[in-house]
Amino acid sequence: MQIIEGRDFDATHKADSNAVLLNMAAVKALNTTPADVVGKTIIRPVHSLGFGPPDSTQAPIHGLVIGVIEYFPYRSMHHKIEPLAISPMPHTIDRIIHVCLPATEMGEKIADLERKWKQVFPDFGFDYWFVDEEFGRMYENETQIAKLTKQFSGLAMLITCVGLYGLAAFVSKQRIKEIGIRKTLGASNGRIL
């Protein structure tokens, strides 16, 4: 994710626990510019199930905007990119955390994350998946359609070639007498062909 304005989360800043990053769709929904929104506090209603109407029994969440990021697809490309606020804290309902890990020693890093997760959330299970796998699942239908299209295109080309060969054989069969007469009159094979 490319930061347009402001900065990214910093583990050394304790205040960043209540900070948020907004995407450009959220900035446009607020009718402001990236430079104007950085440093402002936003108030987000709490949704009881993570979606749907806001839960009026819970106090809204306040967050300081520390940065604005470019548009990026966080859902399938079939969906419009909607306003998004990214927080360093896990969501209250689904408790999903996105972590960027280096490619080296991946198993050890995941084991460390699992150990820390169990310290912070001992009552909740730990599961992980990779973003590329998630995007692969989002576009599984398109991949299957592409494979089917390739197979049917090959089949159509095969049928076309067989049909063309059949048509050429049929036309030459009809002209056997004409070919014989031309050959008798001294036409070469290339000329007959």
N, C-alpha and C positions, 0 to 999 in steps of 0.2 A: 504494500500500500504506500503510495507516494503522498507525503505530507506537503500540502500547498502552503499552509500558513500555520504558524505556531510551532509546537514541538510534540515529540512522542512522549509516552509515559516514562517516568524515571523512578526506579526503585528506591533511590536515595531521598526522593521527596515524599514525605509522609502525607502531604496534602493531596497527592495524586490518587489516593484511594477513593476520593470522591470526584475525581476529574473525569472528563469524557472527551472523546474525539468525535467530531461530527463529519459525515460525508457531505459532498456538495449538494446532494438532494435535500438534506436537512437544512442546509444554509439557504437554499432557494425557497424552501417551504417557510422559512422564517423571514423571507423578504429582506435579506441583508447580504453583506459581502463577507468573505472569509476574514478579512482584516478587522472588520467591525465586530464579528461574533467572538473572536478569541479574547479571553479574559472576562467574558460575560457569564453569568450564572443562568442555567436553564432549569426548569422544573418539569420533571417527567411524572405523569400519573403512573400508579402501580396497577398492573393488570393481574387479576387473580390467577389466571391460567397462562399468563405470558402473552395473551392476545385477547381480542374482544373488547368489550367496554371496560373502562377503568373501574377499579374497586374503590368505592367511596368510603369504605371503612378503614382504609390504610392511608397514611399521610404520604403525599407525593415525595419523590426523591429529588433532591437538589444536586446539581453537578456543575462544576466550573469547566468551561470549555477551554482546553489547552491547545487544541489544534484542529485543523480541517484537513481531511484527506480527499484524494481524487475519487471519482466514481470507480467502483469495482463491483463485479458481479458476485454477490454473496448467495444468490439463488440461481436457478436455471436462467438461461438467456431468454426464455419464453416469458419471464416475469420482468416487469418494469423495475428499475433500480429505485427503491423507495428510501425515504429518510431513515438514517441509521445513526444511533449514538452508541459508541463503543466505550465500555467501561472496563477498568482493570479488575473489577470484582466479579465473581461468578454470578450468573443469573439466579434469582431466588427460587425459581421453579425447576429448571432443568439442570442447573449447575454445570454448565459447559464452559470450559476455559480453552482458549486457543493459544497454543504455545509454539513459538518458532524455535526449532532445535537444529544444531549443526548436524551435518551428515555423518560425522565421525562418532563412533561409540554410541550409536543410537540405543542399543539395548540397555546400557548402563544409565543413560539419561532418562529413559522411560521408567526404569526401576526406581530411580531417585524421585521422579515425579509421583509415582505410585506411593512411595513411602511417605512423602510430604502430604499427599492427598489424604492418606489414612490418618495422619496426625491432625489435620485441620477438619476433615469430615469423616470421623470414624464410623458414623451410622450409614454412610452412603458408599456404594460400590464404585470401583474405579474401572473405567473402560476407555479405550483410546482408538482413534482412527486417524488416517492421514487425509489432508485436504485433497490431494490428487485422487484418492479413492472416492471421496465424497463427490467430487465433480464427475468422476467416472460413472458413479451411480446416477447422477442427475441426467447424464446424456446417454444412458444405456439404450433408450429407445432409438435415438438418432443413430447410434452405432449399429444396431440391428437393422435399421432401415437401410443404412449405407451398404451393409453386407448383402442384404437381399437385392438391392438395386444392382450391385455389381454382378451377382449371380444371374439375375434375369437379363441384364445387358449381355453377358456372355452367351446365354441361351438364345437371345434374339439374334445375335451375330451368327451363331451356328446355324440357326434356322434360315437366315438370309443367305448364307453361303450355300447351303444344301439346295435351297430354292433357285439360286442363280445357276448352280451346276445343272440342276434338272431342266431349267429353261434353255440353257445352252445345248444340252443333249437333245432336247425335244426339237429345237430349231434345226440342229445339224441332221437329225433323223429325217426331217421333212425335206431337206435339201440334198439328200444322197444322190438323186438323179442329176441335179444341177452340178454337183461336185464332180460326178463321173464324166459328164459332158465336158466340163472345163479341163479336167485332167487329160482327157482324150485330145482336146485341142491344143495341149502343150502348156497349160498354166503350171507355175511352180507351186510347191507346198505353201510357201509364205504368202503367195498371192491368193491362194484358195482360202487360207486361214484368215 
